[in-house]
Amino acid sequence: MKAKNTDWEGRATLSRNTRKAFWKSFKKQKKEELGPNADAGDYVDDFRKSDAPQFKGKSDKKIQKMAIAAFLSKKEKKK
């Protein structure tokens, strides 16, 4: 009988499943990018609707500040 966390086969399976989950979430995030014509309001709306962990427990005011900062950062990179 094999122990669950000590055999190499179990570790490889866990690693493969972890990689699959990572790439699945990465692709989902990539699809959620705002277009080049998005304004600050679009960023605020998108950030407020998001279920991303960095927004959990944040007030609407804080999320709005984060969205505006992201918008301004994106705008600066275009120049």
C-alpha positions in Angstrom: 0.0 0.0 0.0 1.4 3.4 -1.0 1.2 6.5 1.2 -0.6 9.3 -0.5 1.9 12.1 -0.1 5.1 10.2 -0.3 5.1 8.5 -3.7 6.5 10.3 -6.7 3.5 9.4 -8.9 1.2 11.4 -6.6 3.5 14.4 -6.6 3.6 14.4 -10.4 -0.2 14.2 -10.6 -0.6 17.0 -8.1 1.9 19.1 -10.0 0.1 18.4 -13.3 -3.2 19.4 -11.8 -1.8 22.5 -10.3 -0.3 23.5 -13.7 -3.6 22.9 -15.4 -5.5 25.1 -12.9 -2.9 27.8 -13.2 -3.1 27.9 -17.0 -6.9 27.8 -17.0 -7.0 30.8 -14.7 -4.3 32.6 -16.7 -6.2 32.2 -19.9 -9.4 33.4 -18.3 -7.6 36.5 -17.0 -6.1 37.2 -20.4 -9.6 37.2 -22.0 -10.8 39.7 -19.5 -8.4 42.5 -20.7 -10.0 45.8 -21.4 -9.7 47.2 -24.9 -7.5 50.0 -25.9 -10.4 52.5 -26.0 -11.5 51.8 -22.5 -12.0 54.8 -20.3 -11.5 55.1 -16.5 -15.2 54.3 -15.9 -14.7 51.0 -17.7 -11.8 50.1 -15.5 -13.8 51.0 -12.3 -16.8 48.9 -13.5 -14.5 46.0 -14.4 -12.7 46.1 -11.1 -15.9 46.3 -9.1 -17.4 43.2 -10.9 -14.2 41.2 -10.5 -14.0 38.3 -8.1 -10.2 38.5 -8.1 -8.6 37.8 -4.6 -6.8 41.2 -4.5 -10.2 42.9 -4.3 -11.7 40.8 -1.5 -12.4 42.9 1.6 -11.7 46.2 -0.1 -14.1 49.1 0.0 -15.6 50.5 -3.2 -13.6 53.6 -2.7 -10.3 51.6 -2.5 -11.3 49.5 -5.6 -12.1 52.8 -7.4 -8.6 54.1 -6.6 -7.0 50.9 -7.7 -8.9 51.0 -11.0 -8.0 54.6 -11.7 -4.3 53.8 -10.9 -4.4 50.9 -13.4 -6.0 53.1 -16.0 -3.4 55.9 -15.6 -0.6 53.3 -15.7 -1.9 51.8 -18.9 -2.3 55.3 -20.4 1.3 56.1 -19.5 2.6 52.9 -21.1 0.9 53.9 -24.4 3.0 57.1 -24.7 
